[in-house]
């Protein structure tokens, strides 16, 4: 299974929703980078994605985007093949 990384912060309902979907799809090892606990990671996230909001999700080296992007990818049938790659 591909490595999944999610930039997140403490109270974020979109982060929780994205995390729940990933777990439903079998992701057991989700790396969560908390930008509220390590502010330098916020700068890294912005540099990597060009976005300032969380969550920001990566599967392998591919930037998926936020929660809505993840849900759309799943509904289109593209999430599970990426996870299995």
C-alpha positions as CSV (number, residue, x, y, z in Angstrom):
1,X,0.0,0.0,0.0
2,X,1.2,3.5,-0.8
3,X,2.4,5.8,1.9
4,X,-0.3,8.3,3.0
5,X,0.6,11.6,4.6
6,X,-1.9,14.2,5.8
7,X,-1.2,17.7,7.0
8,X,-3.7,18.4,9.8
9,X,-4.4,20.5,13.0
10,X,-6.1,19.8,16.3
11,X,-9.8,20.6,15.7
12,X,-10.6,20.2,12.0
13,X,-13.8,18.3,11.0
14,X,-12.5,18.0,7.4
15,X,-9.3,16.3,8.7
16,X,-11.4,13.9,10.8
17,X,-13.6,13.1,7.8
18,X,-10.7,12.5,5.5
19,X,-9.0,10.3,8.1
20,X,-12.2,8.3,8.5
21,X,-12.5,7.7,4.7
22,X,-8.9,6.7,4.5
23,X,-9.3,4.2,7.3
24,X,-12.5,2.8,5.6
25,X,-10.4,2.2,2.5
26,X,-7.8,0.2,4.5
27,X,-5.1,2.8,5.3
28,X,-3.7,1.6,8.6
29,X,-0.5,3.6,8.6
30,X,-1.5,7.2,8.1
31,X,1.3,9.7,8.8
32,X,-0.3,12.9,10.3
33,X,1.7,16.1,10.3
34,X,0.2,18.5,12.8
35,X,0.9,22.1,11.6
36,X,-0.5,23.5,14.9
37,X,2.1,21.6,16.9
38,X,5.0,22.3,14.6
39,X,4.5,25.7,12.8
40,X,7.5,25.1,10.5
41,X,5.6,22.3,8.9
42,X,2.9,24.8,7.8
43,X,5.5,26.5,5.6
44,X,6.6,23.1,4.2
45,X,2.9,22.3,3.5
46,X,2.4,25.6,1.7
47,X,5.6,25.2,-0.3
48,X,4.6,21.6,-1.3
49,X,1.0,22.3,-2.2
50,X,0.5,26.0,-2.7
51,X,-2.5,25.8,-0.4
52,X,-2.9,27.1,3.2
53,X,-5.8,25.0,4.4
54,X,-5.9,21.6,6.0
55,X,-6.1,18.8,5.4
56,X,-3.6,18.4,2.6
57,X,-3.2,14.8,1.6
58,X,-0.5,13.0,-0.3
59,X,-0.6,9.4,-1.5
60,X,2.9,8.4,-2.4
61,X,4.3,11.4,-4.1
62,X,1.0,12.5,-5.5
63,X,-0.8,15.5,-3.9
64,X,-4.5,14.7,-3.7
65,X,-5.6,18.0,-2.2
66,X,-8.1,18.5,0.6
67,X,-11.0,16.5,2.0
68,X,-13.4,17.4,-0.8
69,X,-10.7,16.4,-3.4
70,X,-10.3,13.0,-1.6
71,X,-14.0,12.3,-1.5
72,X,-14.3,13.2,-5.2
73,X,-11.4,10.9,-6.1
74,X,-13.1,8.1,-4.1
75,X,-16.4,8.6,-5.7
76,X,-14.8,8.6,-9.1
77,X,-13.2,5.2,-8.3
78,X,-9.6,6.5,-8.3
79,X,-8.7,6.3,-4.6
80,X,-8.3,2.6,-4.1
81,X,-6.1,2.1,-7.2
82,X,-3.8,4.9,-5.9
83,X,-3.7,3.3,-2.4
84,X,-2.8,-0.1,-3.9
85,X,-0.1,1.3,-6.2
